[in-house]
Amino acid sequence: MRPPLKYILLDQTLWLSAERAVFWEEAQSLILADLHFGKTGHFRKSGIGVPQTIYREDLQRLVALVQFFKAGQLIVVGDMFHSESNNEHNLFERWRKDLPSLEIHLIKGNHDILSYQWYQSAGITVHSGQLTIGDFMFMHDAAMPVADGGAKYLFSGHIHPGVTLRHIARQALHFPCFHFGYNCCTLPAFSRFTGATRIRPKKEDKVFAIVEDDVIAMQ
């Protein structure tokens, strides 16, 4: 795993990883969004032959991040799971039993439709709308109404942000990115089995592209 990129926000230390996650040092928390666990199994149930190796690799990346940062908790900003239960969720349950002390907080996204009992048995604390910790608020879709929780900055997911880099030969390449706006950070989709929506950042925004194994500051 390549060294992450340090970013200071509201006097808090954030480490941006090319594995599509943020480590919040002061809270010992790994922040990520749009894992879409079970998506490949959902496609296979529909007769589309997507290999399960994609999902296994995502799980392995998550384990490696937890171990690398020695995270005490995960803050999942929506769409941790993709659809109703399938065999891939059983793999997650087995992985979860190996890390029983790890706290997992899920701010529900539009794809998180599993039963409350399932989340409870998997040791996942579910938050229906938003979660506030200190000056940070976490909500899956930044377009949804925000209750006043005293937070100063919002972390969201949902849109799978991406940025376009133009090569000298006029070739355009698209990469996932972290997008830090004035009062909201949109996180890249953790799952590699997703597309990316091209963002149009403002001049004062900070954008960090994920190019192969590196995080690159764009502006």
N, C-alpha and C positions, 0 to 999 in steps of 0.2 A: 504494500500500500504506500503510495506517494505521500510525502508530508502535506498536511492540510494548509490552507491559507488563512492567516489571522486577520480578523476584521473586528474593529471596536465599534460598538453601537450602544449609546446611552451608558457609557462607562462599563459595559459588559463585554466580555471576551468571547467572540464566536470564532470557531474554527470551521472553515468551509472545506468539505471533503469532495474529492472527485468521485467518490462513491455515492454522491447525490444526497448528502445529509449535512446537518450543521451540529457541531458539538458546542453547547453552551457551558463554558468552563465553570462559572460560579455556581451553577445549579447542578453540575455533573449530569447534564441531560443531553440526550441525543434527540435532535429534532428532525423529523422527516415526514414526507407526505406521499400519498398516492402509491402505496406499495402494491395494491391490486393483487394480493395473494389469492390464489385460486382461479385467476383469470385463464391460465392455460388449461386447467381442468374444465372450466366452463366451456371453452372452445371445443375441447375434445368430446364433451357430452353432446355438443351440437354437430358432431361428425367432422370437425376440422382438425386435422392431425398436427397439432402444435406439440412439440416435444416437452416433456416434463422437466428436462434439464434446465430450461429457462427459469422455472420457479425454484428449483434446487439451488441454482447459482445465486438468485436473489436472497434466499435464506442464508446462504454461506456468507454473502457480502454483509448481511446484517449482523451475523455472529461476529465476523471479523471486526466490524466497527465497534460493537459493544466491548470486545476484548481490547482493541487498540486504545480506545479512550477511557476504558474502565468506567463506563457509564453506569450510573445508579438507577436511571430511569429512561424510558422512551416516551417522547411526546409525539404522537402520530396525528398529524393535522389532516385527518380524513382519508377515506377510501383505503383503509388498511386491507380490507377484503373486497373482492370484486362482485360477488353474487351469493346465491344460496350455497349451503354447505355441499362440498364434494370431497373426494378422497385427498385432495391436496391439503385440506384443513387438518386432516389427521396427522400429516407430516409436521404442521405447525405445532400441534398439541404436543407431539413428542419432543420437538425442539424446546418448547416452553418449559417442559418438566426439567430440562437440563439447566435452566437459569431461573430457579424459583424466586430468588431474591430480587430480580430485576422488576421494578415497577413499570407498568405499561399504562399510559393514559391515551385514550383514543377520543378525539373530537370527531363525532360521527360525520361521515360524508354521504353523498347520495348513493354510493354503492354499498354502504355498510348496512346490510339488511338481515344479518343473522340475528337469532333470538337473543334476548337479554341473558337467558340461562347459559347459552353457549359462551358468550363473552365472560360471564362470571366464572364458569368452570375453567376457562383458559387464563384466569387471573388478569383480566383486562378491565380497568376502570373506564367506563364509558361516560362521556360528556355530550349531551344532546346538541347544544348550540355552540358554546365557547368555553374556554378555560383561560383564566387569568392567573399569572404568577409574576409577582413584582410589577415591573413596568411593561411586561410583555403579555399580549393576549394572543390566543391561538384559535382560529376559526377556519373551517375548510374552504368556504367560498367567501371571498372578501366583498362580493356584491350583496350579500345578505345583510339585513339590519343588525347593527351592533348595539348591545346593551351597554350602558355606561358602567364599566367595571373599574375605572380609575387607571387603566393601562395607557401607556403612551405610544406603544408600537404594536402593530398586528403582524402575525405570521399566518399565511394562508397557503393553500395548494390549489387543487381543482383544475386549473387551466393548463398545467404541464408547460411552463414557459420555455421558449427557445429563442435563440438569436441566430442571425445570419452573418457569416463571415465571408467576405468577398476576396477571392484570390487575385493575384496580379494578372493571371490569365483569364480574368473575368468569370471564373467559376465561383458559384455560390454554394457554401457548405452550411448546414444547419446543425446546431448543437443545443443541448439542454443548458439551462442557466439558472443562476440565482439572480433575482431581480429585486433590488432594494430601492423602493420609492421613498417619498417623503415620510409616510407614516405606515407603510406596509411592505413586507418582504413576501414575494411569491416564490415558493420553493419548487425546485424541479421535481418531476415524478421520480420516485425511487426506483420503480420498476423500469427495466429496460425494454419491456414488452409494451411500450406505449409510444404514441406520437408526441409531437411538441407543437405548441401554438406560438407562432411568431409574435413577439411583443414589440411595442413601439415605445421605448423608454424616453422619458423627458431628459433634457440636457443635464439636469442636476441629479438624476438617478445614478445609482451604482449597479453595474451589471457585471457578473462574473460567469464566463462561459466555461463549460466542462468539455474540454477537448482531450479525448482519449483519457490519460491518467493525470491530467493537470487541470487546475482551476486558474483561469486567465482573466485578469481584470480588463474589462472592455472600456469603461468610462467611469 
